[in-house]
Amino acid sequence: MDRTELESQIFEIIAQLYKKDEEELTLETRFAEDLGGASVLMVGLVSEIENELDVMIQLQDAAACETVGDLVDKVEEEME
């Protein structure tokens, strides 16, 4: 999977969980400030990433991501 596909899939998952339009999301979208990043949503996000992308990512690593781009980078690292 290339970077563009990965970004697209993660945007899709985030849009569903956070009830946003995918078009609103960018790599600079911040979880806390822009999405109101509740911890329960982050748990769901990690679970969906694991299910959809078959990648194990630690909740604490995902929670440490400030932006969507940070999360994409983290998932990409785990896929290597």
HUVENFEN-V147753 format. One record per residue. RES is the residue in one small letter. PSI is psi in whole degrees, 0 to 359 (* if undefined). BURIAL is 1 if it has 24 or more other C-alpha atoms within 12 Angstrom, else 0. D_LAST is the distance of its C-alpha to the last C-alpha in Angstrom with 2 decimals. Layout:
RES/PSI/BURIAL/D_LAST
RES/PSI/BURIAL/D_LAST
//
This chain:
m/133/0/10.62
d/172/0/11.43
r/319/0/11.92
t/317/0/15.52
e/317/0/15.03
l/312/1/12.70
e/315/1/15.41
s/315/0/18.08
q/320/1/16.96
i/320/1/16.63
f/317/1/19.99
e/314/1/21.48
i/314/1/20.60
i/316/1/21.90
a/317/1/24.96
q/310/0/25.86
l/320/1/25.59
y/4/1/27.22
k/53/0/29.69
k/160/0/29.08
d/138/0/29.11
e/326/0/25.79
e/338/0/27.77
e/341/0/28.37
l/140/1/24.73
t/174/1/23.08
l/340/1/20.15
e/355/0/22.96
t/128/1/24.23
r/136/0/24.67
f/308/1/24.43
a/307/0/27.55
e/317/0/29.80
d/330/0/29.04
l/354/1/28.00
g/47/0/30.02
g/79/1/26.98
a/142/0/28.55
s/328/0/26.61
v/327/0/27.31
l/324/1/25.56
m/322/1/22.42
v/314/0/22.51
g/322/0/22.84
l/314/1/20.04
v/317/1/17.54
s/315/0/19.06
e/320/1/18.86
i/317/1/15.19
e/317/0/14.61
n/313/0/17.16
e/323/0/16.40
l/357/1/12.63
d/47/0/12.17
v/130/0/9.93
m/121/1/11.57
i/135/1/12.36
q/139/0/15.34
l/317/1/18.43
q/326/0/19.33
d/316/0/16.12
a/318/1/16.72
a/334/1/20.39
a/348/0/19.88
c/125/1/18.54
e/323/1/21.62
t/167/1/20.68
v/320/1/18.83
g/321/1/16.89
d/319/1/15.86
l/317/1/14.62
v/316/1/12.66
d/315/1/11.02
k/315/1/10.36
v/319/1/8.99
e/319/1/6.68
e/316/0/5.53
e/335/0/5.53
m/343/0/3.79
e/*/0/0.00
//
